[in-house]
Amino acid sequence: MATVKLALKNKQNADLKYPIVFRIYHENESSEIYSKLYVAKNEWSVATNMINTKHPQYKKIKAYLNDFQDRIYEQIDILQSSKPLYSSKDVKLSFEQKIAEERSEIKRNEFDFIQYLTEWVTSKRETNPGNAKVTNDTINTLKRFGFEKLKFKDVDSTFVYKYEQFLKQTSRNPSTRLRSLKARYNEAVKLGLGDDLKPFSKVKISNKIVEGYDFLNTEDLTKLKNFEYAKHPELILSYCTFMFSYYTFGMNFRDIVRLTKSSLKSDSIEYVRQKTSKEMVLPRLEEVDKYLDILDKCLLLGDKYLFPYLSDFHKTEKQKHNRSTKCLKKLNSDLKSIAIICGIDTNITSYVARHTMSNTLKAGEVNIEYIKQVLGHEDLQVTQGYLKNFDVAKAKIAITGKL
């Protein structure tokens, strides 16, 4: 049977990047199928024949390449049964004909966009369950908006404007649905399925944070730091998780649960942010080790993972996502108990650590560009959203004065 291997072809394009190709080997012959993707050499791992985590779109590209390879193998299986004496060139020709047939079946701009979204959700349930859920929720709002079917060409600026007004009346945070719709729309354009009508150009997708007590002021933060955790052993893990998040510049819980011990360097913490696939390098503050030491003494550190939320049992992204969701509910429940014990009126959740840190840095007059960097925001407006309700009088100190 023919085999398929990924490779980086040693031929630069005008941008000094190299094409990723699929090499088909069979009966001492080989053929190549171009993936139409190009990467720099330092973004490619020779050892694994795959892009490495240095690439900002590592997860998306890896999933795309794996799917591409599976489809080539499907054509090999068909040839194996119908034409036993096939060659590697036959595999290439069969695959390219299959792609051409699929494209001819989908009329440009005329395909059902909701069906496209549905198929996208199905393909991502295992590899990207978080985005799959958000996109599925977007599909449901489109149906409530009155569209069981929706041609791609009909997603224009008028449609998006009316959809936004509908969301404002029926959804607490319409921006999430609009961002999801925009992301899938842009992907369809990149795949060559339709023309970009720029339907989102006249709509401002707000990053406004829901108003309320979403960060701790200096007094409440001090109360939390003085929490007598030894008297409440059942709350130690949740308490240290929150404080770890705060001192790692508001690291998201879904990133915390995936941290391995190798993520801790002598003076930094390195990880890939789940939400953006962006590589993060944070300074390792002394306070981080303080709360890790507490967990260590209480036998609450993990073996492979730094925190004991995930284990080797959780292998797929779906398993990790489901486990993280369950643990997050327990964390937020424990944080409510801690707030009551400490006499804090603020509704503490995992995200309060992130909001509190952004405001603490702002209070210490740290440049907003630096705050954006350590929070991992792609857009400066998101950072500004965290800081909108900031009151200098309530938080006058930065974390350690060492930034």
N, C-alpha and C positions, 0 to 999 in steps of 0.2 A: 504493500500500500504506500502511496505517496506520503511524504512528510512535508510539513510547512514550518518554516522558521522565520522569525523576524530578524532584520538586519538593518544596519545604517549604511547606505550606499555612499561610497567615498567620492562624491561629486557635488561640489558646492553650487548653490544657486546665487542669485544676485545679492541676497541678504546674508551670504556667507553661512548658510545653514545647509544641512544634509538631509536628503529624503529618506524616510522610513519605507522599506520595501518588505514584501513577503516573498521569500524564496521557496519555490516548490521543487523538491528533489524526488526523482523517480527513475529507476532503471538507468543510473549513471548519467542522467540528464537533469538540467535545472532550467527554470523559468522564473521571471520576476513579475510581481504585481505591485504597482505603486499604491501606497496608502493615501497619497496626496497630502501627507503631513511632513513638515520639515522641522528639525531641531538642531540646536548647537551641539557640538561634540561633548561638551561638559555636562549636557543634559541627558546623555545616553550612557547606560551601563553595559559594558561589553560582557561582564560576568553573567548578567541575567538576560541579555538581549531584550532590554526593555528600557523605556525612559526612566530616569531616576527621580527622586523626590525634589531635586533642584528645580524641576520644571514647575511653574506656577499652576499649570493645569494638569498636574500629574495624574490625579484620579480619573478625570474625565477622559484623558487621552488613553490611559491604560485600559479603561473599560471599552472604549471605542475600538482599540486594536484587538482586544480579546474577542469582541463580537465579530470583527472583520475576519479574524482567523477562523472562528467557528463556522462562518458562512462559506469560507473556502473549503473547509473539511466536508461540509454538506454536499458540495458539488463533487468532491472526490468520491464520497459514498455512492452518489448517483452513477458516476462513471464506472466505479468498481463493479456495479451490478449490471450495467447496460453495455459496457465496452471494456472487457477485461484487458485488452492490449492497448490501453491508453498511454499517452505520454504526458510529461509535465506541461507541454504546450497545449495539450488538449484540456488540461485542468484550467489553465489561464483563459483559453478561449471560452470554455463553458461558463466560467465565472463571469467574465465580461459580458457575455450574452445574457446571462441571468440579470445582471445589473441593468443592462439596456432595456430588457423587457419590463422590469419593475418601474423604471423611469417613464416608459411610454404609457404605463397604466395610470400613472399619476399626472393628470393635466396640471401644468404649472398654474398656480394661483387658484385653481378650481377645487382642490381637495378639501375634505371636511377637516377643519382645524381641531374640532373637539375629538374626532376619531384619532387624529394625530396625537393629541394630548393623552388620550386614553392608552394608546399603544406605548407612549413614552413612559407612563406610570408603570405599566406592566413590565417593561424592560428594566426598570430601575428599582423595583421593590426590594430586591436582594442586595444590590450594590450601593444604592443610595436611598435608603428608606425614608430619611428625613425630607428630602426634596420631593420624593414620590408622594408623600402624604400631603405636602403643601400644594402640589400640582393637582392632586385628586380633589382637594378642597376647592381649588380654583374652578375645576370642572363643574363641581356641584353648584357653585355660585353662578356660573354661566347658564346652567340649566334652570336655576331659579329665576334668572334674568329673562328666561323665555327662549333659550336656544338649545334644542336637542341636537341640531346640526348647524354648522357655521362655516361657510366657505372662507378660505384664507384671505381672498381678495376683499371680503367684507369687513375684515378687521382694519378699519381705517380710523382716522382721527375722530370722526363723528361717533363711531361705535365706542371707541375707548372713552370719550367724554361722557356718553350716556351710561356706560358701564360703571364709570367712576362715581357718578351721581347715585346710581343704584346701590353701590357698595357703601357710600356714606350714610345711606338711610338704613342699611341692613347689617352692616359689619362694624365691629368695634375698631378694627385696624385695616382699612381698605388698602393701604399701601402694600401690605404683604401679598394680596391677590394680584395687584397691578404689577408688582415686581416679578411675580411668578409668570404671569401672562407674557410680560415683556421678554423674559429670559427664554421661554420656549419659542416665542415668535422669532427672536433673533437667531436661535439655533436652526429653525426651519429655513430661514433665509440663507444661512451659511451652508446648509446642505443643498442649496440650489433648488428648493421646492417652490419658491415664490419670490416675487420682487419686493424689496423693502419700500413700503409706502410711508414709512416713518410715522406710524399712527400715534406714537407716544411723544412726538416732538412738541405738542401744544399742551401736554398734561404734565404738571409738576408732581412727581411721585414723592410725597412727603416722607421724611424720616423722623417725624415728630414723635417724641416719647410720650406715653400716656402720663398726664400730669398727676401729681400726688406725692406722697412720702416715699420716693423711690431711692433715697440715699440717706445715710446716717450722718448726722451732724457731729461735731467734735465731742460733745458731751455723751451722746449715745455710743459713739465709737469707743470712747474710753470705758464705758460700762461693759461693752462687749469684750474688750481686751482683758478686763478684770474678772471675767466670768470664772467662777470656781468650778471648773470642769471636773475636778477630782471627786466632787460630791455627786456628780451626775454621769457615771461611767457610760450609761446608755446613749449619751449625747456627744461623747468625745469625738467620734469619727466625723459627725456632721459639723461640729464646732470647728475642728481643725481644717476640714475641707473648705469652710467659708473663709477662715482666716488665711489659708493658703491661697485661695482665689484672690483675696484682697491684696496680699503681698506679692502676687505674681501679676499685678496690674490688671486685675479683673478677669483672669483666665476663665473661659466658659467651662461649665461643668462637664459638657461632653468632651472637651479637650482634656480636662483633668483625669477623667476615668481611663483615658487611653494612654496616659503618660507611663512610660516604662522607667526603670531605674537608670537606664542609659541616657534618658533625657536630661538628667542632672549632670552638669559639667562643674568643674571646680569653681567657676565664677559666673556661670550662666545656666539658663534653662532653654533647651532647644526642642521644638516640636512643630508639627504641621497643623495649622488651625483647620478644624473640620469644616467650618462654614465657608471658608474661602480657598482652601487648599494652599494657603500662603505659609511659607516657612517663617517661623517666629524664633527670634533669639532675644531672650529677656535677661537682664541682670539678676543674679541670684542674691537676693538680700539676706542679711543675717536672720531676719524674722522668719523666713521660709524654713530654715533649719530648726528654728525653735519649735515650730508646730509639727514638723516631721519627727523630731526627737520625742515629742509627747506621744505620737502614734507608735513610735518604735518601742518606747517603754511600756506601752499598753498592749503590745503585740498586735497592733492594728495596721502595720505596713503590709503591702502585698508582696508576693514572691517575684513574679514577672512584672506585673504592673505595680506602679508606685503606690497606688491606693487599692484597697481590697474590694473594688466594685466589680471588676472583670476578672476572669480566669481563663485558663486554656480551653475550658468548655465552650466559651464564646468565640467561635471561629469566624462566622460570617458577619457581614456588616449589619444584616437584619437582626441577628442575635445580639450584637453589641448595642444596637440602637434600642431594642426592646428592653434590654437590661438597664441601659442608661436612663430610659424613661421611668422605669419602675423605681430606680434608686433616687432619681431626682424628686419624685413625689415624697419619698421618705425623708430626704434632706430638707425640703421645704417645710414639712410637718415638724421636724425636729427644730428647725430655726424659729418657728412660731413659739415653741415651748421655751427655747432659750431666751427669746425676747421677753416673754412673760416673767421668767426668773430674774432677768436683769433689769426689769422695770422700763423696758423700751416700748414706746407706743407704735413705732414704725413697723409696718408689716414687712418683716425681713424675709426675703427670698434669696435664691442663689444669685440673682441678677443685681441685688442691692450691693453686693461686693464690688461689682463692676462699676455701677453708678457712683458709689462712694469713692472709689479710687480716682475716677476721672475728676470728681469735684475736689478731692484732696490735692491732686496735682495742680489743678487750676488755682486753688487757694494759695499754693506755694509759688504761684506765678511761673509755673513751668510752661514753656512754649507749647501752644496748641498743636503744632506739627509733631512735636515729640509725643504728646498724649495720643494723637492719632496713630502714631507708629506702634506704641506699646499696646494699645487696645486692639490693633490689627484691623482698623477700619480701612476700607477701600476709598471711602468718600468722606471728606472733611465735614460735610453737612451732618453725617451721622454723629460724629464727635460733638458737634455744636448742639445737636439734639439732646445729648446727655447733660450738657452744661447749661441749658436754657434757664432752668430755675435755680441756678446757683446763687447762694447768698454768702458773700465774703465774710460777713459777721459771724456765720455759723461754723466756718471751718478755716482757720487761719494758719495752719501748719501743713507743710508737705510731709511726706512719710519719714524720711530720715535725714534730709538735707544733703544727701550724697549723690543725688541725681545730676 
